[in-house]
Amino acid sequence: MKKSDISHQQGFTLVSAIFIMVIASMMSIYIVSTTVTQQATSTYALQGVRANSAAKSGLEWGVRRALVDNQWAVICTGANNSFVVDGFNVSVACTFVRHTENGTPFCVFQMSSVATFGNYGGTDFVQRRLQLVLSDNRADPISTC
């Protein structure tokens, strides 16, 4: 091999090494960003499930107060029906209508529960709204609604 051929090949190894380092760096950045995205997605999914559970507890609380404790007037007249469950602000609203069908009186309640965590527009904001419609078909429902 001539001396001139060797001088033209100098630096080729350096270019190859830089190329491999750039590719390895790009792959590392991709892996780290994918991992962070997966963790954030898991966190948001978990918060969504927790918000759904908090909203469901609000509906259960409202049904208990309206039908079992016979406090439907307190629940359905716009009173403060808000409370906190594990950091989630839960608000329960209720409306009712009296009906008579085939001479049998009954009440239909419509409840909604909203569970919220964080501030709207924030990265930790999550909100779930659940609705429930139920009727009171006890022997004497008019006395209860």
C-alpha positions in Angstrom: 0.0 0.0 0.0 1.3 3.4 -0.9 1.8 6.2 1.6 -0.7 8.3 -0.3 -3.5 5.7 0.1 -3.0 5.7 3.8 -3.2 9.5 4.1 -6.6 9.5 2.3 -8.0 7.0 4.8 -7.1 8.8 7.9 -10.2 10.2 9.7 -12.6 7.6 8.4 -12.7 5.9 11.8 -13.4 9.2 13.6 -16.4 9.8 11.3 -17.7 6.3 11.9 -17.3 6.7 15.7 -19.2 10.1 15.7 -21.9 8.6 13.6 -22.4 5.7 15.9 -22.4 8.0 19.0 -25.1 10.2 17.4 -27.3 7.2 16.6 -26.8 5.8 20.1 -27.7 9.2 21.6 -30.8 9.5 19.5 -32.0 6.0 20.5 -31.4 6.9 24.2 -33.4 10.0 23.9 -36.2 8.1 22.2 -36.3 5.4 24.9 -36.3 8.0 27.7 -39.1 10.0 26.2 -41.2 6.9 25.5 -40.7 5.8 29.1 -41.8 9.2 30.5 -44.8 9.2 28.2 -45.9 5.7 29.4 -45.5 6.8 33.0 -47.6 9.9 32.5 -50.3 7.9 30.6 -50.4 5.4 33.5 -50.8 8.2 36.0 -53.6 9.9 34.1 -55.4 6.6 33.7 -55.1 5.9 37.4 -56.4 9.4 38.3 -59.3 8.9 35.9 -60.3 5.7 37.7 -60.0 7.4 41.1 -62.1 10.3 39.9 -64.7 7.8 38.6 -64.8 6.1 42.0 -65.1 9.4 43.8 -68.1 10.4 41.5 -69.7 7.0 42.2 -69.3 7.5 45.9 -71.1 10.9 45.5 -74.1 9.1 43.8 -74.2 6.5 46.5 -74.1 9.2 49.1 -77.0 11.1 47.4 -79.1 7.9 47.0 -78.6 7.1 50.7 -79.5 10.6 51.8 -82.5 10.9 49.5 -84.1 7.5 50.0 -82.8 5.7 53.0 -82.3 8.7 55.3 -85.4 10.4 53.8 -83.6 13.7 53.3 -84.5 14.2 49.7 -85.6 17.8 50.3 -82.0 18.6 51.5 -80.4 16.9 48.6 -82.7 18.1 45.8 -83.2 21.8 46.9 -79.7 23.1 46.0 -78.2 22.7 49.5 -74.4 22.4 49.7 -73.9 18.8 48.6 -70.1 19.0 48.3 -67.4 17.0 50.1 -63.9 15.8 49.6 -62.9 12.2 48.9 -59.1 11.5 48.8 -58.3 14.9 47.4 -61.2 14.9 44.9 -63.9 17.6 45.2 -67.2 15.8 44.8 -70.4 17.8 44.1 -73.8 16.1 44.0 -76.9 17.7 42.4 -80.5 16.3 42.4 -83.9 17.0 40.9 -87.1 15.1 41.4 -90.5 14.8 39.8 -93.7 13.4 41.2 -95.6 11.0 38.9 -98.8 9.0 39.0 -99.1 6.0 36.9 -102.2 3.8 36.9 -103.2 5.4 40.1 -99.9 4.7 41.8 -97.9 7.7 42.9 -94.1 7.6 42.7 -91.1 9.9 42.5 -88.3 10.0 39.9 -85.0 11.3 41.1 -82.2 12.4 38.7 -78.8 12.8 40.4 -75.5 13.8 39.0 -72.1 13.7 40.7 -69.0 15.5 39.6 -65.6 14.6 41.0 -62.7 17.0 40.2 -59.0 17.0 41.0 -56.6 19.8 40.2 -57.3 23.0 38.4 -58.8 23.2 34.9 -56.0 23.6 32.3 -53.4 22.2 34.7 -51.4 19.1 34.0 -53.0 17.2 36.9 -56.6 18.1 36.1 -59.1 15.3 35.9 -62.9 15.3 36.2 -65.6 12.7 35.9 -69.4 13.2 35.8 -71.8 10.4 36.5 -75.6 10.5 36.3 -78.3 8.3 37.8 -82.0 8.2 37.4 -84.1 6.2 39.9 -87.6 5.9 41.0 -89.0 5.5 44.5 -91.7 2.8 44.3 -92.3 2.3 48.0 -95.8 1.8 49.3 -96.3 5.5 50.1 -93.7 7.5 48.1 -95.6 10.8 48.1 -95.0 11.2 51.8 -91.2 10.9 51.0 -91.1 13.3 48.1 
